[in-house]
Amino acid sequence: MKKSVIVAVALMCVASLFVSCSKKSAKKGDGTIKIGIVNNPPSESGYRAANVKDFETVFTAAKGYDVKSFYSLKNDEQLNAASQFITEGVDYILLSAAATDGWDSVLKKAQKAGIKVFLFDRMINVSEDLYEAAVVSDMAKEGETAVSWLKAQNLSEYNVIHIQGAMGSDAQIGRTGALDAEFAKGTMKKVVQQTATWDEAEAKKIVESVINSGDDFNVIYAENDGMAKGAVAALDEAGITHGVNGKVVVMGFDCNKWALRELLAGNWNYDGQCSPFQASVIENMIKSGNVPSKKIISEEKGFDAKKLTQSDIDTYGLGD
């Protein structure tokens, strides 16, 4: 009888120890979702700062996420970071690629490792089966909307300074396409077409160079607000008027509040919206396991300085 009791007690202790260990193990691994975010740096633009903040706000430790983020404008550095996230065994990779090409191999490794990939902000050139879904802007439509607006101004001539974003990015390709089509048709003249890689100071240099060359121009089509700001600084220093009642039509993208205020003041003419808010859409898919569509497009519009209101700025503007 004593021996039976001793054995029973011993078994209970072992069982208790096993349960205790199991609980510790479950507590360590259960409920925490490991996420690797590969994005462009917040310093890239006001849009990107809002985009980065959106992901930081949604994917927090308090909500059960273990998040590591990597930021770069260089595709090769992003590729290396994604590979490192795969090695570390994250559950999800959230990706806004610096360039559209070069991602096949890394995404195949992620798929083999059972890591799910969500694209945001930008598309890339890979097979659809390599990612769960893409929550993106329609960059080509952004360009088409902007160019349609420009054509509707019925200028007597279109001599365009085209300041491009980072070459090979989805945003650059999309916003360039519609304008290139007009150049090809001869309906608009390409005074210069050059990348400033989203940088305000580089955009200023491009416009300064055109001014110094003496080439005539009456449109600046800058692929983000920061570059439009740099372009306008060059115009101001040269005493060239711009905006609603000026010589030069100024166009930007992203709809930062400060940029929309330039429209409201009549200093710029057009700003194309690009929504940076994709994080909650992705989180909903992660939590529910339901992916309603392979490609989820953010609804966006373009704003004309002559029609813009303060309410538009309050509703659609990014930042302060």
N, C-alpha and C positions, 0 to 999 in steps of 0.2 A: 504493500500500500504506500509506504513512504517513498519507495523507488518510483512508483507511478506518479506521485505528486511532484517529485523532483523533476521528472522528465517533462511533465505537463507545464510546470513553471518555466523550465528551460526553453521549451518550445514557444511559450508565450513571449518570453524575452526576445528570442530570435525573431518572432513575428513582429514584435513591437519595433525592434531595431530595423527590420526590413521596411516597415511602413514609414518609419521616421526617415530613413534614407531616401525612400521613394518620394516623400513629400519635399525633401530638400532638393532632389533632382528636378521635380516638377516645378518648384518655385524658381529654380535657376533658369530653366529653359522655356517654361510655358508662359504664354502671354506677351512675351517680348518679341517684337518684329524688327528684324535687322534690315536697315535700308541704307543703300549707298546712292547718293545723289551726285550726278555729274552735270555740271552747269557752267555757264559763262560767268565771269566775276561780276559782282554788283557794281563795280566801278565802270563797267562797260557803258552803262546808260541809266537814266532814270527808270526806264522800263525794267531793266534787269534788276535794279535795286528792289523794285516792287515785287518782281518775280521771286527773288531770293527770300525776301521777307515773308511772302505768302507761304512758301514751303516751310520756313522756320516756324511760322505760326501754327500750321496744321499738323506737322509731324514732330511732336514733342515727346520728351521722356515721360511726362505726366500722363500721356495717353497710351503709353506702352511701346514707344518706338525707340530703338537704339539707332541713331542716325549718324552717318559719317558723310561729309560733303567735300567735294573737290571742285575747284573753280579754275578754269583756264580758257583762253581764247585760241589755244593751239590744239588741233585735233589729235596730234600724236601724244600730247600730255594727257588728254582726256582718255584716250585709248588705254594708256598705261594705268591710269587710275581705275578704270572699269575692270581691267584685268586683276588689279590688286583686290578690288571688292569681291571678285569671284573667288580668289584664293582665300580670302577671309571668311567666305561662306555666308554672305548676306542672303536674305530671303528675296529681296527685290532690288533692282537697279532702276532708278528714275533718271532719264537721260534727255538733256537738251544739247545736241551735238554742235560743236563748232563748225563742222563741215559735213556735207551730206554723204560723202564717200568714205570707205575704209573700215566700216563697222561689221562686216560679215563675220569675220573670224572670231571676234570677241563675243558677239551675240550668240554664235553657235556654241562657244564654250559655256556661256551662261545657261543656254538651253540644256546642254548636256549635264550641267551641274544642278539642274532643277531650279534655277533662279529665274524668276519672272521679271520681264523688262517692260516698263512703261515709258513711252516717249512723251515729252511735253514741249510745247513752244515750237519745235521744229521737226520736220520729217527728215528721214535719212533713206538712202538708197539700199534697202535690204528687203528680203522676202518677208511678207506679212507674218509668216508663221514664226518669225524670230522675236516678235514682241506681242504683248497682250493687247495693247491698244495705244493709240496716239491721241493725246489731247492737245490740239494745235490750232494756230491761226491759219487761215487760208492766205498765205503770203502772195500767191499769184493774184487772188481776188483783190487784195489790198492794193497791189500795183495797178490792176485794171480799174478799180474805183477811182484811184488818184488820177490816172491818165484820162479817164472819161471826164472827170471834173475839169481837168486842164483844157481839154479840147472844147468843152462847153463854154469856156471863157471867150472863144472866138477872137483870139489875138490876130493881128494882121500878119504876124510872123512868130515863129517859135524857135528862138535861139537858146539852147538849153545847156546849162552847166549841170552835169549829172554826177553827184557825189555818192559813191557806192559804199555799202557796209563791207564787212569782212567777206572777201571773195570765197565763193563756194558754200557759204551758209545758206540755209533755206530762205531766210529773210532777204538776203541779197539777191538770190536767184529770182524769187517771186516778185520783188519790187522792181527789179530791173526788166523783167520780161516784156511787160506791156509798153514800156518806153522804148525798148530796143525795136519793137515792132513798128513804132511810129518813125524811128530813125531809118529803118529799112525801107519803109514806104516813101520816105522823103517828105512826109507831112511836118516833121520837126527836124531841126538841124542840131547835130551833136557838136557843140562848141568844145567841150571836153567831157570825158567820161573816165573817172578815176576813183580809186578806193581811198577812203580816209580811215578805214577799219573802225568805224563808229566813233572816231576821235574828233573832238571839237577843234583842237589846235591844228590838226592836219587838214581839216576842212577849210579852215581860215587860210592856210597856206595855198591850197588849190585855187581858191577864189582870188587871192592876192596875185597869184601867177597869171591868171586870165586877165585881170585888170591891168597889170603891168604890160601884158602883150598887146593890149589895145583891141583885142577881139570883142565884137559886139555881142551882148547877151541880154535877155530879158526874162529868163526863167532860171531859178535854182531849184532843182529837184534833189533834195537830200534825203537819204534813206533812214535817217532817224533825227530826232529833235536836237540832239547835241551837235550834230554836224550842221544842221540848219542854223543853229545859234552861232557856230564858228563862221559860217558863210556870211551871216548878217553883220558880224563884227567887222569883217573885211569891207563890206559895203559901207558901213558907217564911217570907217576911217578914211575911205576914199570919197565920201560925200555923195554917194549914189543912193537915191531914194528907193524905197521898197515897200511892199505891202499894198493895201487896198488902193491908195491913191499915188503909189510910187511907180517908178520905171520897171522895177524887177519884181516878178511874182516869186514868192518864197513858199516852198512846200516842205513839210517835215512829216515824220511818222512817230507814233507811240502815244501821243496825247498826255504828256506830262502837264500838270496844272500850270506850271510856269510858261510852257509853250502855248497852251490854250489862251492864257492871258495876253500873250503877244498877238494872237489872232483877234481877241476881243478889242485890243487897242488899235487894230488895223495895221500892225507892223508886219505880220505874216498874212498869208492868204489861205492856206489849207493845212490841215493836219489829219493824217490817217490814223485811225484807232488800231491798237494792237493790245488785246487783253492779256495781262500777265497772270491771271488767276486760274490756275489749273490744278492746284494741289488738292482742294477739297473734292474735285471730280475724281481724281485718282484714288484718294483715300476711300471714297464711297465704293469704288470697284474692288479695292483690296479687302475692305471689311465685309462686303456682301458676297464677294466672289462672282458677282454678275457684271459682265462686260456687255453693255447694250449695243455697242458698235465698235468696229475695228478702228475707225477714225471719227473722233468727236471734234467738231469744228466750233470754235468760239464765234459768237455773233459779233460783228464789228461794223463800223460805219466810218465815213469821212466827214470832216467838219469844214464848213466854209466860213471865213471870217465875217462875211456880210450877214450870215444867218445865226451865228453862234450866240448863245445866251449864257449868263452867269450860271443858270441852272444846269446847262450842259457841262460846264466846268466842274461844278459841285458833284455831278452824277458820274461823269466819265473820266475826269482828270486823275492822274496818278501823282502821288507824292503830296507835297505841301504847296 
